[in-house]
Amino acid sequence: MSTVARARPARAPLAVNLELSRGSHGAAARLEWHERQGRRIALLKLSGWIDRAALDRLERTLENLAERGGCDLVLDGSRLRHIDYRLVPALVNALSRYESRAGSLAVCGLSVYLRDLFRLGGCEPRLTVWPSLSDLLGSAEDPGVESAS
């Protein structure tokens, strides 16, 4: 009798939950570190509404991450509901600073609404945007799992 070994999703070796802002439209982030094909990946999953307070904390998080050593950054916006349109250029500038200091950057999972905000802010061409995390990282849904192909 033969058995087919199925790859189990690898758990993130380190994950940190961050509260970016409070209130009825609060924002949070989950930062996970993974290894994929010999590369370090920081997966930053945003949720809620990005206002000025949340952006300030997110900028500090990106700066701290860059100071701790280079790794590729994937920003997952699939649970992000809103960004104050006036803050979009500042967010993109923070992401660009990270990319110039630490490693590559990709954004995934933005809704049509959020992509429109980036487009209206004149910032969409400055980002590498993917429809979803699985589109970006291949068939494996978890960045810690390598594709069998």
C-alpha positions as CSV (number, residue, x, y, z in Angstrom):
1,M,0.0,0.0,0.0
2,S,1.5,3.3,-1.0
3,T,0.9,6.6,0.6
4,V,1.3,10.0,-0.9
5,A,3.0,12.4,1.4
6,R,1.3,15.7,1.4
7,A,3.2,18.9,2.2
8,R,1.9,20.5,5.4
9,P,1.9,24.2,5.5
10,A,5.0,25.5,7.3
11,R,4.3,27.6,10.3
12,A,5.9,31.0,10.4
13,P,9.1,30.8,12.5
14,L,8.2,34.1,14.0
15,A,5.0,36.2,13.9
16,V,4.0,39.4,15.6
17,N,0.6,41.0,15.9
18,L,0.6,44.8,15.9
19,E,-2.2,47.2,16.8
20,L,-1.8,50.2,14.6
21,S,-4.7,52.2,15.8
22,R,-7.8,51.9,17.9
23,G,-11.5,52.8,17.6
24,S,-14.3,51.7,15.5
25,H,-12.2,51.9,12.4
26,G,-9.0,50.6,14.0
27,A,-6.1,49.0,12.1
28,A,-3.9,46.1,12.8
29,A,-1.1,44.1,11.2
30,R,0.4,40.7,11.4
31,L,4.1,40.4,10.6
32,E,5.4,37.0,9.7
33,W,8.8,35.9,8.7
34,H,9.2,33.0,6.3
35,E,11.9,31.2,4.2
36,R,11.1,30.4,0.6
37,Q,13.5,29.1,-1.9
38,G,16.4,30.3,0.2
39,R,15.1,33.8,0.6
40,R,13.8,35.5,3.7
41,I,10.3,37.0,3.3
42,A,8.5,39.3,5.7
43,L,4.8,39.0,5.2
44,L,2.9,42.0,6.5
45,K,-0.9,41.4,6.6
46,L,-2.8,44.7,7.1
47,S,-6.4,44.9,8.3
48,G,-8.9,47.6,9.1
49,W,-8.6,51.3,8.2
50,I,-5.4,53.2,7.8
51,D,-5.6,56.6,9.3
52,R,-2.8,59.0,10.3
53,A,-2.1,57.2,13.6
54,A,-2.0,53.8,11.9
55,L,0.3,55.1,9.1
56,D,2.7,56.5,11.7
57,R,3.0,53.2,13.4
58,L,3.2,51.3,10.1
59,E,6.1,53.6,9.0
60,R,8.0,52.9,12.3
61,T,7.4,49.2,11.7
62,L,8.9,49.3,8.2
63,E,11.9,51.3,9.5
64,N,12.5,48.8,12.3
65,L,12.1,45.9,9.8
66,A,14.7,47.5,7.4
67,E,17.1,48.1,10.3
68,R,17.0,44.4,11.3
69,G,18.3,43.2,8.0
70,G,17.3,42.8,4.4
71,C,14.5,40.6,3.4
72,D,11.8,40.7,0.8
73,L,8.6,42.3,1.9
74,V,5.1,41.2,0.8
75,L,2.3,43.5,1.9
76,D,-1.0,41.7,1.9
77,G,-3.9,44.1,1.8
78,S,-6.7,41.5,1.4
79,R,-8.2,42.4,4.8
80,L,-7.5,46.2,4.5
81,R,-10.8,48.1,4.2
82,H,-9.9,51.7,3.8
83,I,-7.0,54.1,3.5
84,D,-7.4,57.9,3.9
85,Y,-6.7,58.9,0.3
86,R,-4.5,61.8,1.5
87,L,-2.2,59.3,3.1
88,V,-1.6,57.1,0.1
89,P,1.5,59.0,-1.1
90,A,3.0,58.8,2.4
91,L,2.4,55.1,2.6
92,V,4.0,54.5,-0.8
93,N,7.0,56.6,0.1
94,A,7.4,54.5,3.3
95,L,7.3,51.3,1.2
96,S,9.7,52.8,-1.3
97,R,12.2,53.7,1.5
98,Y,11.9,50.1,2.8
99,E,12.6,48.7,-0.7
100,S,15.6,51.0,-1.2
101,R,17.2,50.0,2.1
102,A,16.3,46.4,2.7
103,G,15.0,44.3,-0.2
104,S,12.3,43.8,-2.8
105,L,8.7,44.8,-2.2
106,A,5.4,43.5,-3.6
107,V,1.8,44.4,-2.7
108,C,-1.1,41.9,-3.1
109,G,-4.7,41.5,-2.3
110,L,-5.9,45.1,-2.8
111,S,-9.6,45.5,-3.6
112,V,-10.6,47.4,-6.6
113,Y,-11.6,50.3,-4.3
114,L,-8.1,50.4,-2.7
115,R,-6.4,50.1,-6.1
116,D,-8.5,53.1,-7.2
117,L,-7.2,55.1,-4.2
118,F,-3.6,54.3,-5.1
119,R,-4.3,55.2,-8.8
120,L,-6.0,58.5,-7.8
121,G,-3.1,59.3,-5.6
122,G,-0.8,58.8,-8.6
123,C,1.0,56.0,-6.8
124,E,0.0,52.7,-8.4
125,P,2.8,52.8,-11.0
126,R,5.4,52.9,-8.2
127,L,4.2,49.5,-6.8
128,T,4.4,46.0,-7.9
129,V,0.8,44.9,-7.4
130,W,-0.5,41.3,-7.5
131,P,-4.1,40.2,-7.3
132,S,-3.6,37.8,-4.4
133,L,-1.0,36.2,-2.2
134,S,-1.3,32.9,-4.0
135,D,-0.9,34.6,-7.4
136,L,2.3,36.2,-6.1
137,L,3.9,33.2,-4.4
138,G,2.6,30.5,-6.7
139,S,0.3,27.6,-5.9
140,A,1.3,27.3,-2.2
141,E,-0.9,29.5,-0.1
142,D,1.6,29.8,2.6
143,P,4.9,31.5,1.8
144,G,6.7,29.0,3.9
145,V,5.6,26.1,1.7
146,E,7.5,25.5,-1.5
147,S,5.7,24.6,-4.7
148,A,6.2,21.0,-5.8
149,S,6.6,22.0,-9.4
